[in-house]
Amino acid sequence: MRYGSSGNLTATQPNKTGIETIEKLKKFGYDYIELPLSEIMDLPPEQREAIVTRVEASGIKSEVLNNLFPRRMKLTGPNIDRKAIFSYYREALPLAKRLGAEYVVFGSPFAKSYPLGFDKNRALKQLDSLHRELDDYIAGLGMRILIEPIHSFESNLINTFAEGVELKERWNLRNTDVLLDYYHMTREHEDPKILLTLGKENLRHIHFACPFLPGEGERVFPLYENEWRGYAEFASILKEIGYNGRISLEARTSDFDRHAPISLQILHTLFD
């Protein structure tokens, strides 16, 4: 296994990338950082370059980037700007490559959700078309797109791992796989046993968090091996399907310096 931490939920600086944690992650023993691509793309070019330089100097890379599209860029609905979308991802994905990415996560729940009153089937066709474009384009960069299911309180499209796999298989996407976010899976009440039939061929990355921890709140760094009753079953399923990829903490914390080392040990205990 390789373990990392996402910057977007631990960011303390105005740029909202979490890049300020990268040296600490290296020191604590993490294998990589998972930076948010849309937040980096929101920065002026010189600040983007500074992040590339900082990653290169850190000793670890951003092997995965998440948040492919910003929430302001509508990907479904009556008013999408296909030219702007095309220009954006053709600038963003090469930047992800420079940061060390092997995978780029397409969750972007607010960008892909269709507006009230819009036809869902039409929205799915719009999303399918974009995924086919991305699948073709990213092949030339030597990376892969990861479909991230998001629970239905945040998005009205692609809410479960099964739906992510269905999207991939519907168009035989060759450079696309599916991510499982443990927090979103629990919120959506999807049975993790779905991985026993669909996970081995499709699961390529995991986001992990404690869904709720008294005293810390919702979607937080895990601090105890037995804090959530589903951990043991989830870990057992991953071992049964032979998963040996990356697991990123995508979680909040009240004390990064104290909790990050503890959480890394919990990950090793649960999944190694």
N, C-alpha and C positions, 0 to 999 in steps of 0.2 A: 504494500500500500504506500501511497504518497499522500501526505497531509498538508493542507494549506489553510489559509484564512482569507475570507473576502474582505476587501477594504471598504465596501459601500456602507456596511452597518457598523463599522468601528471608526469611521472618519470623524476627526475632531477639528479639521481645518476647513477654511471656507471653500476650498476646491472640491470637497466631498468625495475625494478618491480613496482616502485611507493610505496613500503612499507613505505617510509619516510612520507607519507601523513596520515597514519592510525590514529595516535593520534589526528591530526587536524580534521579528519572526525568525530571521536567520539565527539570531543569538539563542532563541528559545528552542531551536531544533526543527522548525517547520521546513518543509521541502520547497514551498513556493508561496507566493501571494496571488490572490485572485482579484484583479483590479476591475473597476467598472468602466466599460468602454465609453458609454455615452457621456459620463461625467468628464472623462479625459477629453473627449471631442468638444466639449463645451468651453475648454480653455483656449486661450490664445496660443498660436503656434509655438512661441518661445517657451511657454510653460509645459506644453506637451513634450517638447524636446528635453526639457529639464527632467521630466518623469522618465523618459527613455534612458537618459544618462544615469539617473539615480538607480534604476533597475539594473542596468549593466554593472554598476559599481557595487551593488549590494551582495553579490554572491548567490542570489537566487533570482528566479525569473517569475513573470506572470504567466505561468503555464496554461492558465485558463483566464479568460476575461468574460465578465457577465454584462448585463444591461446593454445589449447590442444597440437598441434604438431608444432615443429619449422619449419621454412621455408626451412631449408636445407634438411629435411627428406621428400623425394618424396614419395607420396602416390599413384600416378597414373603414367602411362608411362611405358617404356620398361625396366627401371632399378630399380624397387622398391626392397627393401630388407625386405621381410616379417618378417624375424627373428628379425631384428633390430626394426621394428615397434612394433612387439609383446612384445619384452623386454622393450621397452620404455614405452608403455602405462601401462604395469603391474608394473612399478616403479612409474610412474607419478600419476596415479589415486589414489593409496593409500595415496600418499602425499597430494593430494587435499582433501581427507577425513580428514586428520589430521589438515588441515587448516580451517576446518569447512564447507566444500562445501556440498551443497545439489545438485547443478547442475554444470556440466562441459561443457563449450561451445566448440563445434567443428566448428570453422570457418576456420582457417588455410588456407587462400586463396592461398598462394604461394605453400604450401605443396601439396594441393589437385589438383591444376590446372595441366592439362595434356599438354605435349609439342607440339609444332607445328608439324603437320604431323601425330600425333598419332590419332587413331580412337576414337571418342568421346564415342561411345557405349561401347567399351572395357574399357575405363576409368571409365565410370559409373558402370560397373560391378565390377571393382576393388574397387571403393568407396563403393558400396553396400556391398561387402564382408566384408570390414573393419567395416562398421557400424553394421553389424550383429554380428561380433566378440565383438565389444565394448558393444553392447546392452546385450549380454549374460554375459560378464565379470562384468559389472558395477552393475548388479543385486545383486551380492554378497557383494557389498560395501554399499548398501542402498542409492545410488545416482542415478542421471539421466543424460544422455547425451542430450545436446541441439544442434540441427542442426542450424547453423547460415548461412542464405543466405547472400552472398556478391555481390555487384554490379559488372557488367561485365567488368568494367575497371580494376578490381583487380583480378577477378577469372573467369574461363571459365566453371565452374561447380556449380550448385545450386545458382542461382542468385536471385530468388524470394521466397517469403513465400510459394507460391503455389507449387513450385518445392520442397521445404523442406518438406512440408506435403506429397507430392507424394512419396518421398523417404521413409518417415516413414511408409506410408500405403502400399507401394509395398511389404514390408517384414513383415508387422504387428509387428513392433518393439515395444516391451512392456515397455521398460525402456528408451525410447527416445521421446523427444518432439521437438518443433521448437521455435526458438528465432526470434523476429522481431527487427531489427536494423533500427531505423527511418531514419538515415542518408543514409544507403544503399538503403532503400525502395524509398526514394525521388530521389536518383541518378539513380536508375533503372526505375523510373517512374511507379512503381507498385501502383495500386489504393489501398489505405488502406481499402476500402470497402470489399476487399477480406476477411478481418477478420470477417465480418458479417456472412459468410458461413463457414469459416474454422478455425476461431480463437478460438471459445469457447472450442473446444475439443483439440486443438493442441498448442495454445500459452501459454508458461509457463514463459517467461522472455522477457524483453525489454531493448535494448540499446537506449539511447536518446542523441541527440545533436542538436544544431541549425545548419542546413545544411550550412548556410552562414550568417555571420553578418558583415556588413561594419565596418571596423576598427579593427576587430578581425580575420576575415578570414573564412576558411571553416572548418566545423565539430568542432564547439566550444561550450563552456558552454553557455547555454541560460541565457540571462540577462534581457529580457523584455518579458512580457506576450504576446505582439502582434507583436513580431519581425519577425515571420514567419506565413504566412497566413494559413498554413495547421494545425496549432496547435489545433484550436478549433474543427475542424472536427475529428482529430485523437483522441482527448480526449473524444469526444462524442461517437465515435465508441467503445472505450474501456469500457465506462460506459454501453453502450447498450449490450455488450456481457458479462458484469459482471466481467471484469478483475480486480483482486485485488491482484496481485502478486508483483514481484519486478521490479523496474525500475532503471537501472544503467546509470549514465552519462558515456558515452564513448566518450570523447571529449577533445579538447585541450583548453588551457587557457593561457593568457599572465600574469595573476596574480592570482594564485590559492588561496592565503589567502583572497583576496578581493572578488573573483568571486564565490568561493564554497558556502558560506552562501547565496548569492543572488540566485544562481541557485537552491539550495535546496528549497528556498521559492517559486520560479517559479514552481518547480515540484509539491509542495503542492497545489499551486493555480490552476494549470492546471488539476491535476489528482485526487485530494482528493474528 
